[in-house]
Amino acid sequence: MIKALVNSALVLLFGTLSALPAFSAQHIALHPRQGTDSPEQAIIREIVDMERQSKEASLRRDSDFSLRTLAEDYVAITPLGQVTTKQETISARRSGQLRYEAMNITDMVVRVYGDMAVVTARADVKGHQLGEDFSGPYRYTRVWVRRNGQWQTVSYQATVTQ
């Protein structure tokens, strides 16, 4: 029973982390040089902003953000190796059983490949799900794809770290 609750908590945690953003990115993304703004730098700034919005949505348990930004074919892999879909992620956020007290994102790197961007970062979270503490450090990778002019997450994977 406790293992099932822990697994359930990690699935919900992962669902929220899959929409987790960051405040830092490559140095060039946050401090571009005047007059040398490349298309890649503009995309990096867009992705950093999407990550920021995602963090705010996670703290507010805003499922509409996930509805808008997760692709229909979105697939995530939880720290326990479970596969999570868009609908499962949205349901986890809507349940209200997951509460974040704080999130700190560091070591973020954004790499751009045309209409695709790959984000890697550390996420230190503090929160509770069903009364159980799931606080701790994670590393994650998120893949964004621009479709019809809008950025959507198509893939996410998180790993618990020490």
PyMOL commands that set and color helices and strands:
alter all, ss='L'
color gray80, all
select helices_A, chain A and resi 2-17+27-30+39-60+63-69+86-94
alter helices_A, ss='H'
color red, helices_A
select strands_A, chain A and resi 70-77+83-85+98-113+116-129+132-133+136-147+150-160
alter strands_A, ss='S'
color yellow, strands_A
deselect
rebuild
show_as cartoon
